[in-house]
């Protein structure tokens, strides 16, 4: 089935940009216009990843930020990332958000390899989710632009060991997870807190199955095990695939949105119903 002509045209226009020089614009369009819902949920799955590493889960649990106000922390994390994506790493607002991220991650016990792991997760996990659930696959140029965006962000954050390409990010992510993924009481507690925070956003009939649905969306038995989620159920994986296929089919036939999924200061759920200011974001603000 051929997608809507406007979708085909916009993807073709995007493919003419050079990921070597236009990497920010390519990545910005991918996340905010082309595959916004998939990118947003992919970010959520990437942010789960540290819970699956016992040492990192212990540090996050000890800080108390996630458990004190899980919903606000989740919104703030997403807004910080989208601010940087919108304006760029070196924009005025982007620099403020990079400074905030550096302050948040300046904690005892955080190792350089932990920061590299999070960087690789942000490159790979959302891309894999977009590939699986989006109306189209992420292109080679978009993968290159994704890597370059996070390479620059990682440089500004002082992360020395950064991947040299998208494929290298995949290798580094898989190698780290093979060595470090494991369940822990702290990781299980953090996962439960996040699931409780998002429970009310699910349709009422689906709420009891939140952990099983999340496990199916994670789509990796090792990660589900390390997050103390139930093993991915074949029935729920099939349900997710059927829903994803139906959504993809409908979306392909519709014209693409002309409105970005994010803009600076936008309203954000019940936490910021009328919008937000940059000084409101981050644990130091609450």
N, C-alpha and C positions, 0 to 999 in steps of 0.2 A: 504494500500500500504506500503510495507516494505522499509525503507530507505536504501540508499547505504550501502553496507557491511562495508566500512571504517567508516561511521558515527556510525553505531551500535557498531563497535569495539572500537572506540574512546570514546563513551559515557560509554561503559562498563568499560574501563580502568579508566575513571574519577570516576566512582562510587566506585572503590576500594580504593580511597583515603579517609582518615579519616577527616571529617570536624572539629573534635576537635583539630587536630594538623596540618592538611594540608590545613587549611581554605584559606590561601592566594593563594596557587597554584590552588585550586578549583575555587575560585572566578576569579582569573586572566584568567584561561582558558575559563570560562564561558563567560566573557565579551569580551575577545580579540580573541578567536578562535571559540567558539561554537555558540554563538548568537550575533555577534558583531554589526550588523546593528540595531537589535532590542534594544540592550543595549544602543547604542549611542542615538537613538531617545527617548528611555525611560528616559535617563538623561535629554534631552532637556525638556521633559514634567515635570520632577521633578523640574528643575530650574524655570519653570513657576510658581510653586506653591506659592512662597511668594508674587507674584503679586496679588493673590486672597485673601490675608489677608490685610485689609486696613492699619493697623499699620505698617506692614512690607513694603507694597508698598510705603508708605509715606517716609520711611527711604531711600529706594532704589532710589526713584525719587529725593529726596533732594540731594543725593550724586552726581547725574548727570552723573555717569559713564555709565549707560546703554544707555542714550539718546545721549551722546556725540559721542560715537563710538560703536554702538550696535553690529555690526558684529565682531569687534575685541574683545569686552568683551565676546561674546558668544564663540568664538574660544578659548580665554584664559582660560575661565572656564572649558571647555571640556579638554583642554590639561593639566591643573593642575590636574584634577581628574585622567586622564589616566596616568600621570606620577606616581602618588601614587599607582595606581593599578598595573602598570608595575613592579615597583621596590619594592613596599611594603612601609608601613608607616614608617619604621625605616631605609630604605636605605638612602644613602647620598642625592640623588635627592628628595626622598620622604620627608625627614625631611625639606628640603628647601621649598617644596611646602606646607607642613603643616604650617610652619612658615608664609608663605605668606597668607594662608587662615586665620590664626589667626589674622594677621594684617588687612586684609580686613574686617573682621567681628568685629573688635574692634571699634564700632561706638556708639555714644550716642543714647539711645532709644532701642537698641537691647536687648531683654529680654532672660533669660535662656530658657524659653519655646519656643521661636522662633528658637533657635539653635536646640533644641530637635526636633521640627517640621521638620526642613530641613533635619536633620539626618534620621528621619523616612521616609520622602519622598524619599530620596536616596535609602533606603532599599526596599521600597514597590513599588513605582511607576514604575521603570524600570522592576522589576520582573513581575508585572502584565502585562506590555506591552509585555515582552518576552513570557509569557504564552499565550497571545492572538494571537500574530503574528508570533512567532518563528516556526521553523520546528518541534520542540518538546517542551514539557513543561519543566520548571525548576524543577529539582528533589529536594526531601526533603534534601539531603545532600548539594546541591547547595544553598538552602534557608538558611540552618544553617550556611554555610560558608559566605554567603552574610551578614547575621546579625553579625557574628563575625568580619568580616573585618571592618564594620562601628562601631562596639563597640570599637575596638582598635583605630580607627581614632577619634571617639568621645572622647575617653579618652585622647588622645594626644592634642585635642583641648579644653580640660577642660570642656566638657559638662557633667554635673553631672547626670542629669536625662536621662539615656539611656535605651532603651528597653532591657528586659532580654532574648528575643528570637525573631525570625522572627514573630511569631504570636502576640507577645506583641507589636511589631512595628506596625502591622496592626491595632490593637486595639487603640493604642495611636494616630496614624494618623487619623483614622476615628473619634475618639472622639474630637480631636482638630479641625478638619474641620467642624464638626457639630456645634461647638461653635463659630468659628471665620470666616468662609468663608463669604465674602460679596463683592459686587462690590464697586469700588471707582474711582474717576477721575484719581488718580495717577496710580492705577492698570491698568485702561483702556489705559492710555497713554503708559505705559511700554509694555503692550501686543501689542499695535499698532506698537510700535517701533520695536519689535522683528519680527512681521509679515512682516513689510516693509523690514527688513533686509534679510529675507529668501525668499521673493517674487520672486526675480530673479533666484533663484535656482530651482523653479518649472517649469515644462513644460509650455510654453506660454498659451495654452488653459486652464490650471488649475489656472492661477494666479488670475483671478477675484474671484475664489472660495476658496482662501487661508484660510480665517477665518472659513468657513463652513467645510473644510477638517480638519483643526486643531481641531475644536470642535468634529468632529466625531472620531478623533484619541485620544482625551482626554478621550472620552467614559464615561463621568460623567456629567450629567446635572448641578449638583451643582457647579462643578468647572468651567464649561463653563460660567454659569451665573456670577460667581464671577470674572471671567477674562474679562467680557463684550464681550464674544464671542456669536455668534448666538446659539440658542438652537440646540443640535445635531439633524440633519435632518435624518429621517428614510431612505431617498433615499441615502444620503451620507454615512450613516453608512452601508447600504447594499453594496454600491460601495466599501467602504474600506474593508468590509468582503470578497467580491468576489475577489478583488485584492490580499488580504492577503492569501486566500485559494489557488489561482493560484500560487502565489509565493512560498508558502509552499510546494505545490505538486512538483514543478520543483526542488526546492532546495533539497528536500529529495532524489531525484534520482541522484543528482550530488555528486561526492566525496567532502569531506570537504576541506576547504582551508588549506594549510600548512603555509600560511603567516599570521601573526597577523594583526589585523586592526590598530594597533598603535605600534610605536617604538619611543624611545626618540629622539627628534630633527627632526622628520619626517617633510616633507613638509605638509603644512596645508592650502589648498585653496589659495585664492588671498591674504590673510593676510600674510602668511609665505610661499611663493611659493618655496623657496629653503631650507626651514627648519627654525628652531628657536633655540634660546639659552634660558636657564632658566631665565636670567636677563631681557628678553624681555616680560615676562608674568606678567600680573597684572596691575592695574590702576596706581601704582606708577611708572611704566616704561614709561608712555605716558603722 
